[in-house]
Amino acid sequence: MILDNHLHLQFRGENVLAVKRFERAGGTHINLTNVPNYSYPFDENYYCKIYEDTFKLAKMVRKETNIEVLLTIGPYPVDLVKLLEQGWKLDDARNFMLQGMELAAKYVAEGRANAIGEIGRPHFYVSNEVWNTSNEILIEGMKMAKEVGAPVILHTESATEETFRELADMAEKSGISKDRVIKHYSPPLIDSRNHGIFPSLIASRKNVREALKQGTRFLLETDFLDEPTRKNAVLPIDSVPKRAKWIMQEYGEEVWWKIMENARKLYDLD
């Protein structure tokens, strides 16, 4: 099993062609996460359209490859900023995103998706009002993930130990197990500095080396964007298979299988 724990596909990108590169490199599983689409109006159908687009992309991949596709869906944190820029009141924008969260939870409960995410807070400076509201939405998302028995995948600012402590506090408030809270785009804080939150690292050799000094409790991702104007960003889609082979050569096959055992437990995979 070779899983990329966080990537995106777009109709205007390479989509299936990119996944075929992943497959040729030895990849077996992807966790496909929805992307916002601000060409769609923010109406009552917005999140339905976003999630349905993600389901359609997954169907295309399943039809044309042998890759196992996991799905992560949820309201992107920057949506709150976009809503406010369009003149929405803060409470209305908050409620709109919570409705999107509820729909994601419903689809997870129905077995159409595997996790809620990427949810959280903007990765850039925002007002205290927006920051606090984002944290409120995040806690509600954690509660919904707990209710449907799913992991939650978080998007935040560049994470520090203090970030992990805050996220762990939120997890405790929501009642979700910290083992089920995955920090996407995590730095290589694998030891107690992550306060029990589960790290998903960008799959660079530097990150992997630093992580493996501390243990194997992490996952790897590319955060591949499938963005025509940013080819191969954040990392090329074949990076995780290449890194898996490197880990097996440098550290032994058992180390890689321990990392993948994390994924099996998190997503209840056979």
HUHUNOR-V733203 format. One record per pair of residues at least 4 apart in sequence whose ideal C-beta (glycine too) atoms are under 7 Angstrom apart, sorted by the first residue. I is the first residue (numbers start at 1). J is the second residue. Records with the same first field share a line. If there is no record, write none. Layout:
I=J ; J
This chain:
1=28 ; 29 ; 260
2=26 ; 27 ; 28 ; 29 ; 240 ; 241 ; 244
3=29 ; 31 ; 260 ; 263
4=22 ; 27 ; 30 ; 31 ; 221 ; 222 ; 240
5=31 ; 200 ; 219 ; 220 ; 221 ; 263
6=31 ; 33 ; 153 ; 184 ; 200 ; 221 ; 223
7=30 ; 32 ; 33 ; 221 ; 222 ; 223 ; 224 ; 237
8=33 ; 35 ; 224 ; 225 ; 226
9=13 ; 15 ; 18 ; 32 ; 57 ; 226
10=15 ; 35 ; 226 ; 227
11=15
12=228
13=18 ; 226 ; 227 ; 228
14=18 ; 226
15=57 ; 60 ; 226
16=20 ; 60 ; 61 ; 64 ; 65
18=22 ; 224 ; 226 ; 237
19=23 ; 30 ; 61 ; 65 ; 67
20=24 ; 65
21=25 ; 237 ; 238
22=27 ; 30 ; 67 ; 237 ; 238 ; 241
23=27 ; 65 ; 66 ; 67
25=238 ; 241 ; 242
26=241 ; 244 ; 245
27=67 ; 240 ; 241
28=67 ; 68
29=67 ; 68 ; 70
30=67 ; 69 ; 70
31=70 ; 72
32=54 ; 57 ; 58 ; 69 ; 70 ; 71
33=72 ; 117 ; 118
34=50 ; 51 ; 54 ; 73
36=50 ; 76 ; 78 ; 79
37=50 ; 53
38=82
40=46 ; 49
41=46
42=46 ; 83 ; 86 ; 96
45=49
46=50
47=51 ; 75 ; 100 ; 103
48=52 ; 103
49=53
50=54
51=55 ; 73 ; 103 ; 104 ; 107
52=56
53=57
54=58 ; 71 ; 73
55=59 ; 112
56=60
57=61
58=62 ; 69 ; 71
59=63
60=64
61=65 ; 67 ; 69
62=69
70=114 ; 267
71=113 ; 114
72=113 ; 114 ; 115 ; 117 ; 118 ; 153
73=104 ; 107 ; 113 ; 116
74=101 ; 104 ; 116 ; 117 ; 118 ; 119 ; 141
75=79 ; 97 ; 100 ; 101 ; 119
76=118
77=119 ; 120 ; 121 ; 122 ; 134 ; 155
78=82 ; 122
79=83 ; 97
80=84 ; 93 ; 97 ; 130 ; 133 ; 134
81=85 ; 122 ; 126 ; 130
82=86
83=88 ; 93 ; 96
84=88 ; 90 ; 93 ; 130
88=92 ; 93
89=93
90=94 ; 129 ; 133
91=95
92=96
93=97
94=98 ; 133 ; 136 ; 137
95=99
96=100
97=101 ; 137
98=102 ; 137 ; 140
99=103
100=104
101=105 ; 116 ; 119 ; 140 ; 141 ; 144
102=106 ; 144
103=107
104=108 ; 113 ; 116
105=109 ; 116 ; 144 ; 147 ; 148
106=110
107=112 ; 113
108=113 ; 114 ; 116 ; 148 ; 150
109=148
114=150 ; 267
115=150 ; 151 ; 152 ; 153
116=141 ; 144 ; 145 ; 150 ; 152
117=152 ; 153 ; 154 ; 184
118=153 ; 154 ; 155 ; 184
119=138 ; 141 ; 152 ; 154 ; 155
120=134 ; 138 ; 154 ; 155 ; 156
121=131 ; 134 ; 135 ; 138 ; 156
122=126 ; 134
123=155 ; 156 ; 157
126=130 ; 131
127=131
128=132
129=133
130=134
131=135
132=136
133=137
134=138
135=139 ; 170
136=140
137=141
138=142 ; 170
139=143 ; 170 ; 173 ; 174
140=144
141=145 ; 152
142=146 ; 152 ; 170 ; 171 ; 174 ; 176 ; 181
143=147 ; 174 ; 175
144=148
145=150 ; 151 ; 152 ; 176 ; 180
146=174 ; 175 ; 176
151=180 ; 182 ; 266 ; 267
152=176 ; 180 ; 181
153=182 ; 184
154=167 ; 181 ; 182 ; 183 ; 184
155=184
156=163
157=163
159=163 ; 164 ; 183 ; 186 ; 187
161=165 ; 189 ; 193
162=166
163=167
164=168 ; 189 ; 193 ; 194 ; 195 ; 197
165=169 ; 195
166=170
167=171 ; 181 ; 183 ; 197
168=172 ; 178 ; 195 ; 196 ; 197
169=173
170=174
171=176 ; 178 ; 181
176=180 ; 181
178=196 ; 197
179=196 ; 198
181=197 ; 198
182=198 ; 200 ; 266
183=197 ; 198 ; 199 ; 200
184=200 ; 221
185=202 ; 223
186=199 ; 200 ; 201
188=201 ; 207 ; 210 ; 211
189=193 ; 194 ; 199
190=194 ; 199 ; 211 ; 214 ; 215 ; 217 ; 218
191=214 ; 215
194=199
198=266
199=218
200=218 ; 219 ; 221
201=207 ; 211 ; 218 ; 220 ; 221
202=207 ; 221 ; 223 ; 234 ; 235
203=207 ; 208 ; 220 ; 221 ; 222 ; 235 ; 239 ; 240 ; 243
204=208
205=209 ; 246
206=210
207=211
208=212 ; 243 ; 247
211=218
212=251 ; 255
216=255 ; 258 ; 259
217=262
218=259
219=259 ; 262 ; 263
220=240 ; 243
222=234 ; 235 ; 236 ; 237 ; 239 ; 240
223=234 ; 235
224=234 ; 235 ; 237
225=230 ; 233 ; 234
227=233
232=236
235=239
238=242
239=243
240=244
241=245
242=246
243=247
244=248 ; 256
245=249
246=250
247=251 ; 255 ; 256
248=252 ; 253 ; 256
251=255
253=257
254=258
255=259
256=260
257=261
260=264
261=265
262=266
263=267 ; 269
264=269
